[in-house]
Protein backbone atom coordinates (compact mmCIF):
# COMPACT_ATOMS: atom_id res chain seq x y z
CA UNK A 1 0.00 0.00 0.00
CA UNK A 2 1.23 3.52 -0.77
CA UNK A 3 2.61 5.41 2.19
CA UNK A 4 2.14 9.17 2.35
CA UNK A 5 4.51 11.62 3.98
CA UNK A 6 3.62 15.27 4.56
CA UNK A 7 6.81 17.21 5.24
CA UNK A 8 6.65 20.52 7.14
CA UNK A 9 9.22 22.87 8.67
CA UNK A 10 8.05 22.32 12.25
CA UNK A 11 5.39 20.02 13.71
CA UNK A 12 3.87 23.12 15.30
CA UNK A 13 2.91 24.24 11.78
CA UNK A 14 0.43 21.32 11.75
CA UNK A 15 -1.15 21.94 15.15
CA UNK A 16 -4.40 23.32 13.69
CA UNK A 17 -5.00 20.08 11.80
CA UNK A 18 -5.85 16.52 12.73
CA UNK A 19 -2.77 14.76 14.16
CA UNK A 20 -1.24 12.21 11.81
CA UNK A 21 1.76 9.91 11.80
CA UNK A 22 2.18 10.86 8.16
CA UNK A 23 3.39 14.34 9.12
CA UNK A 24 7.16 14.68 9.54
CA UNK A 25 9.58 17.58 9.82
CA UNK A 26 12.07 18.41 7.10
CA UNK A 27 14.93 17.67 9.49
CA UNK A 28 13.56 14.19 10.22
CA UNK A 29 12.88 13.47 6.57
CA UNK A 30 16.34 14.52 5.40
CA UNK A 31 17.95 12.38 8.12
CA UNK A 32 15.91 9.26 7.31
CA UNK A 33 17.77 6.02 6.76
CA UNK A 34 17.39 5.01 3.13
CA UNK A 35 17.65 1.34 4.13
CA UNK A 36 14.38 1.22 6.08
CA UNK A 37 12.11 -1.73 5.15
CA UNK A 38 10.10 -1.25 1.97
CA UNK A 39 6.66 -1.45 3.69
CA UNK A 40 7.64 1.50 5.88
CA UNK A 41 9.04 3.66 3.11
CA UNK A 42 7.18 6.74 2.00
CA UNK A 43 6.26 6.40 -1.64
CA UNK A 44 4.48 9.75 -1.94
CA UNK A 45 5.64 13.02 -0.44
CA UNK A 46 3.82 16.33 -0.10
CA UNK A 47 6.47 18.96 0.54
CA UNK A 48 4.96 21.88 2.48
CA UNK A 49 8.28 23.37 3.55
CA UNK A 50 9.47 26.90 3.11
CA UNK A 51 12.88 27.65 1.58
CA UNK A 52 11.94 26.03 -1.71
CA UNK A 53 14.47 28.11 -3.63
CA UNK A 54 17.57 26.44 -5.05
CA UNK A 55 19.55 24.61 -2.33
CA UNK A 56 17.12 25.63 0.42
CA UNK A 57 15.80 23.08 2.94
CA UNK A 58 12.54 22.59 1.08
CA UNK A 59 14.41 22.18 -2.20
CA UNK A 60 16.48 19.37 -0.68
CA UNK A 61 13.32 17.61 0.53
CA UNK A 62 12.07 17.40 -3.05
CA UNK A 63 15.51 16.52 -4.39
CA UNK A 64 16.05 13.64 -1.95
CA UNK A 65 12.50 12.37 -2.42
CA UNK A 66 13.19 11.97 -6.13
CA UNK A 67 16.60 10.43 -5.44
CA UNK A 68 14.86 7.87 -3.19
CA UNK A 69 12.43 6.96 -5.97
CA UNK A 70 9.46 8.68 -4.32
CA UNK A 71 6.89 10.82 -6.05
CA UNK A 72 6.89 14.31 -4.65
CA UNK A 73 4.94 17.53 -5.03
CA UNK A 74 6.42 19.92 -5.90
CA UNK A 75 9.17 18.17 -7.84
CA UNK A 76 12.53 19.79 -8.45
CA UNK A 77 11.49 20.28 -12.07
CA UNK A 78 8.34 22.16 -11.01
CA UNK A 79 10.36 24.39 -8.68
CA UNK A 80 12.82 25.12 -11.47
CA UNK A 81 10.02 26.03 -13.87
CA UNK A 82 8.36 28.32 -11.35
CA UNK A 83 11.62 30.17 -10.75
CA UNK A 84 11.96 31.03 -14.44
CA UNK A 85 9.50 33.90 -14.62
CA UNK A 86 10.71 34.94 -18.06
CA UNK A 87 9.88 31.50 -19.49
CA UNK A 88 6.61 30.74 -17.71
CA UNK A 89 4.49 33.10 -19.79
CA UNK A 90 5.52 31.23 -22.94
CA UNK A 91 5.08 27.75 -21.47
CA UNK A 92 1.63 28.55 -20.04
CA UNK A 93 0.39 30.40 -23.11
CA UNK A 94 -2.40 27.84 -23.60
CA UNK A 95 -4.04 28.94 -20.34
CA UNK A 96 -5.02 32.34 -21.72
CA UNK A 97 -8.48 31.16 -22.72
CA UNK A 98 -9.27 30.30 -19.09
CA UNK A 99 -8.28 33.82 -18.01
CA UNK A 100 -10.59 35.23 -20.65
CA UNK A 101 -13.43 34.37 -18.23
CA UNK A 102 -12.44 37.46 -16.24
CA UNK A 103 -12.65 39.62 -19.36
CA UNK A 104 -16.13 38.35 -20.19
CA UNK A 105 -17.41 38.83 -16.66
CA UNK A 106 -15.77 42.20 -16.12
CA UNK A 107 -16.66 41.95 -12.45
CA UNK A 108 -13.22 41.99 -10.84
CA UNK A 109 -12.47 45.39 -9.27
CA UNK A 110 -9.05 46.85 -9.96
CA UNK A 111 -6.38 45.62 -12.32
CA UNK A 112 -4.80 42.90 -10.18
CA UNK A 113 -6.08 39.65 -8.74
CA UNK A 114 -4.10 37.43 -6.37
CA UNK A 115 -5.24 33.80 -6.12
CA UNK A 116 -4.14 31.19 -3.64
CA UNK A 117 -4.42 27.71 -5.08
CA UNK A 118 -4.48 24.69 -2.80
CA UNK A 119 -3.82 21.56 -4.88
CA UNK A 120 -5.24 23.48 -7.83
CA UNK A 121 -8.44 24.55 -6.05
CA UNK A 122 -9.36 28.22 -6.27
CA UNK A 123 -11.77 30.14 -4.06
CA UNK A 124 -12.93 32.03 -7.17
CA UNK A 125 -15.50 29.68 -8.77
CA UNK A 126 -15.14 31.19 -12.24
CA UNK A 127 -11.41 30.37 -12.20
CA UNK A 128 -11.76 26.76 -11.05
CA UNK A 129 -10.70 25.40 -14.44
CA UNK A 130 -7.71 27.76 -14.60
CA UNK A 131 -6.61 26.56 -11.16
CA UNK A 132 -6.83 22.91 -12.18
CA UNK A 133 -4.94 23.50 -15.41
CA UNK A 134 -2.17 25.35 -13.58
CA UNK A 135 -1.85 22.49 -11.12
CA UNK A 136 -1.67 19.97 -13.96
CA UNK A 137 1.19 21.92 -15.55
CA UNK A 138 2.90 22.78 -12.25
CA UNK A 139 1.93 20.34 -9.47
CA UNK A 140 2.73 22.51 -6.46
CA UNK A 141 0.51 22.01 -3.37
CA UNK A 142 0.32 25.69 -2.42
CA UNK A 143 0.64 28.37 -5.08
CA UNK A 144 0.13 32.10 -5.13
CA UNK A 145 -0.90 33.34 -8.57
CA UNK A 146 -1.01 36.98 -9.64
CA UNK A 147 -3.17 38.04 -12.59
CA UNK A 148 -2.88 41.59 -13.94
CA UNK A 149 -5.03 43.47 -16.42
CA UNK A 150 -3.27 45.34 -19.23
CA UNK A 151 -5.34 47.13 -21.87
CA UNK A 152 -8.41 45.18 -20.81
CA UNK A 153 -6.71 41.80 -21.09
CA UNK A 154 -5.81 39.63 -18.12
CA UNK A 155 -2.33 38.09 -18.01
CA UNK A 156 -0.47 35.82 -15.62
CA UNK A 157 2.25 38.05 -14.14
CA UNK A 158 3.29 36.19 -10.99
CA UNK A 159 3.53 32.59 -9.81
CA UNK A 160 5.30 31.33 -6.71
CA UNK A 161 5.10 28.54 -4.13
CA UNK A 162 3.29 29.53 -0.94
CA UNK A 163 4.95 28.36 2.30
CA UNK A 164 2.60 26.31 4.46
CA UNK A 165 3.85 28.15 7.55
CA UNK A 166 2.48 31.39 6.06
CA UNK A 167 -1.05 29.98 5.61
CA UNK A 168 -3.55 32.39 7.22
CA UNK A 169 -5.87 30.89 9.83
CA UNK A 170 -8.88 31.92 7.77
CA UNK A 171 -7.77 29.60 4.95
CA UNK A 172 -6.90 26.54 7.03
CA UNK A 173 -10.30 24.93 6.52
CA UNK A 174 -10.11 25.41 2.75
CA UNK A 175 -6.63 23.88 2.73
CA UNK A 176 -7.79 20.87 4.79
CA UNK A 177 -10.68 20.28 2.39
CA UNK A 178 -8.39 20.53 -0.65
CA UNK A 179 -5.86 18.15 0.92
CA UNK A 180 -8.60 15.67 1.76
CA UNK A 181 -9.98 15.74 -1.79
CA UNK A 182 -6.50 15.48 -3.24
CA UNK A 183 -5.41 12.55 -1.07
CA UNK A 184 -8.38 10.46 -2.22
CA UNK A 185 -7.13 10.53 -5.79
CA UNK A 186 -3.52 11.21 -4.92
CA UNK A 187 -0.74 10.47 -7.36
CA UNK A 188 -2.92 9.76 -10.32
CA UNK A 189 -0.95 11.40 -13.10
CA UNK A 190 -2.96 14.39 -14.37
CA UNK A 191 -4.48 13.97 -17.79
CA UNK A 192 -2.33 16.81 -19.12
CA UNK A 193 0.80 14.82 -18.27
CA UNK A 194 -0.43 11.33 -19.11
CA UNK A 195 -0.73 12.11 -22.77
CA UNK A 196 2.92 13.07 -23.19
CA UNK A 197 5.23 10.34 -24.46
CA UNK A 198 8.40 12.40 -24.62
CA UNK A 199 10.02 15.44 -23.03
CA UNK A 200 11.74 18.02 -25.22
CA UNK A 201 13.82 20.94 -23.98
CA UNK A 202 14.14 24.10 -26.07
CA UNK A 203 17.29 26.02 -25.14
CA UNK A 204 16.88 29.79 -25.33
CA UNK A 205 18.48 32.96 -23.99
CA UNK A 206 15.69 35.36 -22.95
CA UNK A 207 18.16 38.27 -23.15
CA UNK A 208 19.45 37.55 -26.66
CA UNK A 209 19.00 40.57 -28.92
CA UNK A 210 18.66 38.57 -32.16
CA UNK A 211 17.47 35.07 -31.21
CA UNK A 212 16.88 32.41 -33.88
CA UNK A 213 13.19 32.13 -32.89
CA UNK A 214 10.95 34.91 -31.60
CA UNK A 215 8.33 34.46 -28.88
CA UNK A 216 5.57 33.71 -31.37
CA UNK A 217 7.59 30.86 -32.84
CA UNK A 218 8.47 29.45 -29.41
CA UNK A 219 4.80 29.36 -28.47
CA UNK A 220 4.02 27.62 -31.76
CA UNK A 221 6.68 24.97 -31.11
CA UNK A 222 5.24 24.31 -27.65
CA UNK A 223 1.71 23.90 -29.04
CA UNK A 224 2.87 21.72 -31.94
CA UNK A 225 4.84 19.42 -29.66
CA UNK A 226 2.16 18.97 -27.03
CA UNK A 227 -0.38 18.23 -29.73
CA UNK A 228 1.52 15.05 -30.70
CA UNK A 229 2.57 13.88 -27.25
CA UNK A 230 5.78 15.84 -26.64
CA UNK A 231 5.93 17.90 -23.45
CA UNK A 232 7.96 20.93 -24.49
CA UNK A 233 9.83 22.97 -21.87
CA UNK A 234 11.89 26.12 -22.32
CA UNK A 235 15.27 26.01 -20.60
CA UNK A 236 18.30 28.28 -20.33
CA UNK A 237 22.01 27.65 -19.86
CA UNK A 238 21.38 27.44 -16.11
CA UNK A 239 19.43 24.19 -16.65
CA UNK A 240 22.38 22.27 -18.09
CA UNK A 241 22.31 19.88 -15.14
CA UNK A 242 18.74 18.87 -16.04
CA UNK A 243 19.47 17.66 -19.58
CA UNK A 244 19.26 13.99 -18.63
CA UNK A 245 15.58 14.52 -17.73
CA UNK A 246 14.70 15.06 -21.41
CA UNK A 247 14.47 12.94 -24.53
CA UNK A 248 15.48 15.72 -26.90
CA UNK A 249 17.19 19.13 -27.05
CA UNK A 250 16.25 21.82 -29.58
CA UNK A 251 18.70 24.72 -29.55
CA UNK A 252 17.06 28.06 -30.25
CA UNK A 253 19.95 30.20 -29.09
CA UNK A 254 22.73 31.38 -31.38
CA UNK A 255 25.45 28.72 -31.35
CA UNK A 256 29.21 29.06 -31.08
CA UNK A 257 32.02 26.59 -30.47
CA UNK A 258 33.55 28.32 -27.43
CA UNK A 259 30.13 28.59 -25.84
CA UNK A 260 27.65 26.80 -23.61
CA UNK A 261 25.45 25.98 -26.64
CA UNK A 262 28.10 23.67 -28.07
CA UNK A 263 28.93 22.24 -24.66
CA UNK A 264 25.27 21.51 -23.94
CA UNK A 265 24.79 19.95 -27.38
CA UNK A 266 27.70 17.59 -26.73
CA UNK A 267 26.47 16.74 -23.26
CA UNK A 268 22.94 16.08 -24.49
CA UNK A 269 24.21 13.83 -27.28
CA UNK A 270 26.34 11.94 -24.75
CA UNK A 271 23.23 11.46 -22.58
CA UNK A 272 21.42 9.89 -25.54
CA UNK A 273 19.12 12.80 -26.41
CA UNK A 274 17.99 13.66 -29.91
CA UNK A 275 19.77 16.98 -30.51
CA UNK A 276 19.14 19.73 -33.05
CA UNK A 277 21.58 21.38 -33.59
CA UNK A 278 23.86 18.40 -33.07
CA UNK A 279 27.48 19.18 -32.12
CA UNK A 280 28.89 17.92 -35.42
CA UNK A 281 26.66 20.30 -37.37
CA UNK A 282 27.60 23.19 -35.08
CA UNK A 283 31.29 22.41 -35.55
CA UNK A 284 31.01 22.22 -39.33
CA UNK A 285 28.70 25.18 -39.89
CA UNK A 286 30.20 27.77 -37.58
CA UNK A 287 33.56 27.83 -39.36
CA UNK A 288 33.59 29.45 -42.79
CA UNK A 289 37.06 28.11 -43.52
CA UNK A 290 35.78 24.56 -43.12
CA UNK A 291 32.75 25.28 -45.31
CA UNK A 292 34.88 26.85 -48.04
CA UNK A 293 37.21 23.84 -48.18
CA UNK A 294 34.35 21.34 -48.04
CA UNK A 295 32.29 22.99 -50.79
CA UNK A 296 35.30 23.28 -53.08
CA UNK A 297 36.38 19.68 -52.45
CA UNK A 298 32.87 18.33 -53.16
CA UNK A 299 32.36 20.50 -56.26
CA UNK A 300 29.44 22.47 -54.83
CA UNK A 301 29.26 25.85 -56.59
CA UNK A 302 30.54 28.64 -54.35
CA UNK A 303 32.08 32.09 -54.85
CA UNK A 304 35.71 32.09 -55.89
CA UNK A 305 37.95 32.57 -52.91
CA UNK A 306 41.26 32.22 -51.11
CA UNK A 307 42.29 31.09 -47.65
CA UNK A 308 44.64 33.65 -46.14
CA UNK A 309 47.19 32.75 -43.47
CA UNK A 310 48.69 35.20 -40.99
CA UNK A 311 52.08 33.63 -41.77
CA UNK A 312 51.76 33.95 -45.57
CA UNK A 313 54.58 36.15 -46.82
CA UNK A 314 52.97 36.27 -50.24
CA UNK A 315 49.76 38.02 -49.15
CA UNK A 316 50.82 41.44 -50.43
CA UNK A 317 51.66 40.01 -53.84
CA UNK A 318 48.34 38.14 -53.97
CA UNK A 319 46.46 41.32 -53.08
CA UNK A 320 47.87 43.06 -56.15
CA UNK A 321 46.55 40.36 -58.51
CA UNK A 322 42.90 40.50 -57.39
CA UNK A 323 39.99 42.45 -58.81
CA UNK A 324 38.04 44.51 -56.28
CA UNK A 325 35.92 44.75 -54.24
CA UNK A 326 36.45 41.49 -52.33
CA UNK A 327 34.75 40.18 -49.19
CA UNK A 328 36.96 39.36 -46.19
CA UNK A 329 35.50 37.06 -43.51
CA UNK A 330 36.53 35.79 -40.10
CA UNK A 331 35.85 32.04 -39.75
CA UNK A 332 33.08 32.26 -37.15
CA UNK A 333 31.19 35.46 -37.91
CA UNK A 334 27.38 35.52 -37.78
CA UNK A 335 24.56 37.93 -38.66
CA UNK A 336 26.86 39.86 -41.06
CA UNK A 337 29.40 40.49 -38.28
CA UNK A 338 33.09 39.86 -38.93
CA UNK A 339 32.62 40.46 -42.66
CA UNK A 340 34.24 43.39 -44.48
CA UNK A 341 34.12 44.63 -48.05
CA UNK A 342 37.63 45.63 -49.12
CA UNK A 343 38.10 47.87 -52.14
CA UNK A 344 41.86 47.88 -52.71
CA UNK A 345 45.04 45.93 -51.94
CA UNK A 346 45.94 48.42 -49.20
CA UNK A 347 42.53 48.07 -47.55
CA UNK A 348 42.78 44.28 -47.73
CA UNK A 349 46.15 44.26 -45.98
CA UNK A 350 44.98 46.73 -43.33
CA UNK A 351 41.77 44.80 -42.55
CA UNK A 352 43.55 41.44 -42.58
CA UNK A 353 46.20 42.65 -40.13
CA UNK A 354 43.52 43.46 -37.56
CA UNK A 355 41.55 40.25 -38.07
CA UNK A 356 44.67 38.05 -37.91
CA UNK A 357 44.96 39.00 -34.23
CA UNK A 358 41.96 36.77 -33.55
CA UNK A 359 42.29 34.06 -36.20
CA UNK A 360 45.22 32.34 -37.92
CA UNK A 361 43.16 31.96 -41.12
CA UNK A 362 40.77 34.27 -42.95
CA UNK A 363 38.53 33.70 -45.95
CA UNK A 364 38.61 36.07 -48.91
CA UNK A 365 35.82 35.71 -51.48
CA UNK A 366 34.72 37.41 -54.65
CA UNK A 367 32.00 40.00 -54.19
CA UNK A 368 28.71 39.11 -55.87
CA UNK A 369 26.34 42.10 -55.64
CA UNK A 370 22.67 41.05 -55.52
CA UNK A 371 19.52 42.65 -54.14
CA UNK A 372 18.84 39.64 -51.95
CA UNK A 373 20.17 36.29 -50.75
CA UNK A 374 18.20 33.09 -51.01
CA UNK A 375 17.73 31.29 -47.70
CA UNK A 376 16.60 27.67 -48.01
CA UNK A 377 15.62 26.04 -44.73
CA UNK A 378 16.30 22.30 -44.74
CA UNK A 379 15.43 19.70 -42.11
CA UNK A 380 16.04 15.97 -42.40
CA UNK A 381 17.09 16.36 -46.05
CA UNK A 382 13.80 18.07 -46.99
CA UNK A 383 13.04 21.70 -47.79
CA UNK A 384 11.28 23.35 -44.85
CA UNK A 385 10.95 26.92 -46.16
CA UNK A 386 12.34 29.25 -48.81
CA UNK A 387 12.87 32.96 -48.17
CA UNK A 388 14.58 35.89 -49.80
CA UNK A 389 16.46 38.17 -47.42
CA UNK A 390 17.01 41.62 -48.90
CA UNK A 391 20.01 43.84 -48.28
CA UNK A 392 19.64 46.57 -45.66
CA UNK A 393 18.80 49.94 -47.19
CA UNK A 394 21.94 51.65 -48.45
CA UNK A 395 24.11 48.72 -47.38
CA UNK A 396 25.66 45.72 -49.11
CA UNK A 397 24.65 43.18 -46.43
CA UNK A 398 21.38 41.91 -44.96
CA UNK A 399 22.35 43.27 -41.53
CA UNK A 400 23.87 46.72 -41.13
CA UNK A 401 25.80 47.19 -37.86
CA UNK A 402 27.74 50.25 -39.06
CA UNK A 403 25.85 52.90 -37.06
CA UNK A 404 25.72 51.20 -33.68
CA UNK A 405 22.14 50.04 -34.09
CA UNK A 406 21.46 46.92 -36.13
CA UNK A 407 19.23 47.38 -39.16
CA UNK A 408 18.10 44.64 -41.50
CA UNK A 409 16.55 44.49 -44.92
CA UNK A 410 13.15 43.13 -45.83
CA UNK A 411 12.14 39.62 -46.71
CA UNK A 412 9.63 37.54 -48.56
CA UNK A 413 8.86 33.86 -48.20
CA UNK A 414 7.86 31.60 -51.07
CA UNK A 415 6.36 28.18 -51.48
CA UNK A 416 9.23 25.81 -52.36
CA UNK A 417 7.63 24.99 -55.70
CA UNK A 418 7.82 28.69 -56.64
CA UNK A 419 11.58 28.90 -56.05
CA UNK A 420 14.07 28.23 -58.88
CA UNK A 421 14.72 24.46 -58.99
CA UNK A 422 18.48 25.03 -59.26
CA UNK A 423 18.46 26.99 -55.99
CA UNK A 424 16.78 24.09 -54.18
CA UNK A 425 19.02 21.48 -55.82
CA UNK A 426 22.25 23.24 -54.83
CA UNK A 427 20.98 23.96 -51.31
CA UNK A 428 20.08 20.33 -50.68
CA UNK A 429 23.43 19.15 -52.00
CA UNK A 430 25.29 21.50 -49.67
CA UNK A 431 23.19 20.57 -46.62
CA UNK A 432 23.76 16.84 -47.17
CA UNK A 433 27.48 17.41 -46.70
CA UNK A 434 26.79 18.65 -43.16
CA UNK A 435 24.23 16.10 -41.97
CA UNK A 436 20.49 15.57 -41.57
CA UNK A 437 19.83 18.34 -39.08
CA UNK A 438 18.22 21.77 -39.41
CA UNK A 439 20.12 24.11 -41.71
CA UNK A 440 19.71 27.45 -43.42
CA UNK A 441 21.57 27.47 -46.72
CA UNK A 442 22.40 30.96 -48.03
CA UNK A 443 22.80 31.27 -51.78
CA UNK A 444 23.28 34.01 -54.36
CA UNK A 445 21.91 33.89 -57.88
CA UNK A 446 23.32 35.86 -60.78
CA UNK A 447 21.62 34.93 -64.02
CA UNK A 448 21.94 31.16 -64.37
CA UNK A 449 24.73 30.98 -61.81
CA UNK A 450 23.73 29.80 -58.31
CA UNK A 451 26.37 29.61 -55.57
CA UNK A 452 26.35 28.67 -51.90
CA UNK A 453 27.52 31.46 -49.62
CA UNK A 454 27.32 29.39 -46.45
CA UNK A 455 25.42 26.66 -44.64
CA UNK A 456 24.13 27.76 -41.23
CA UNK A 457 23.18 25.59 -38.32
CA UNK A 458 20.56 27.14 -36.02
CA UNK A 459 18.71 29.04 -38.79
CA UNK A 460 16.04 31.56 -37.94
CA UNK A 461 12.53 30.18 -37.60
CA UNK A 462 10.47 33.25 -36.72
CA UNK A 463 6.72 33.71 -36.55
CA UNK A 464 5.74 36.13 -39.29
CA UNK A 465 8.81 35.50 -41.46
CA UNK A 466 9.86 31.93 -42.27
CA UNK A 467 6.37 30.59 -41.48
CA UNK A 468 4.47 32.99 -43.74
CA UNK A 469 3.70 30.29 -46.33
CA UNK A 470 3.68 27.08 -44.27
CA UNK A 471 2.01 28.52 -41.16
CA UNK A 472 1.70 26.08 -38.29
CA UNK A 473 2.75 23.24 -40.61
CA UNK A 474 6.33 24.47 -40.26
CA UNK A 475 6.26 23.92 -36.50
CA UNK A 476 4.40 20.62 -36.88
CA UNK A 477 7.08 19.38 -39.27
CA UNK A 478 9.90 20.16 -36.84
CA UNK A 479 8.11 18.42 -33.98
CA UNK A 480 7.31 15.39 -36.15
CA UNK A 481 11.02 14.98 -36.87
CA UNK A 482 11.76 15.05 -33.14
CA UNK A 483 8.94 12.56 -32.52
CA UNK A 484 10.23 10.13 -35.14
CA UNK A 485 13.81 10.32 -33.89
CA UNK A 486 12.89 10.00 -30.21
CA UNK A 487 10.61 7.06 -31.00
CA UNK A 488 13.45 5.37 -32.87
CA UNK A 489 15.78 5.87 -29.90
CA UNK A 490 13.28 4.31 -27.54
CA UNK A 491 12.44 1.36 -29.81
Secondary structure, 3 states (H helix, E strand, C coil): CCCEEEEECCHHHHCCCCCCCCEEEHHHHHCCCCCCCHHHCCCEEEECCCCCCCCCHHHHHHHHHHHCCCEEECCHHHHHHHHCHHHHHHHCHHHHHHHHHHHHHCCCCCCEEEEEEECCECCCHHHHHHHHHHHHHCCCCEEEEEEEEECCEEEEEEEEECCHHHCCHHHHHHHHHHHHHHHHCCCCCCHHHHCCCEEEEEECCCCCCCCCCCHHHHHHHHHHHHHCCEEEEEECHHHHHHHHHCCEEEECCCCCCCCHHHHHHHHHHHCCCEEECCHHHHHHHCCHHHHHHHHHHCCCCECCEEEEECCCCCHHHHHHHCCCCEEEECCCCCCCCCEEEECCHHHHHHHHHHHCCCCCEEEEEECCCCCEEEEEEEECCEEEEEEEEECCCCCCCCEECCCCCCEECCEEEECHHHCCHHHHHHHHHHHHCCCCCEEEEEEEEECCEEEEEEEEECCCCCCCCCCCCCCHHHHHHHHHHHHHHHHHHHC
